Amino acid sequence: LLLQSQRQHYYSTLSMVSWLSELIHLQRTRTELMRSVGDANMPTGSG
């Protein structure tokens, strides 16, 4: 019984971690996208 509950806890933690990493990855990708779009739209001073 104890082992089963531990395993359940482990799997829920694992899914939470994977979800978090997915979210972080999404955020980073979006930030990169926004930055590249911003760079394309805004010419840096040398123009």
Secondary structure by P-SEA (a helix, b strand, c coil): caaaaaaaaaaaaaaaaaaaaaaaaaaaaaaaaaaaaaaaacccccc
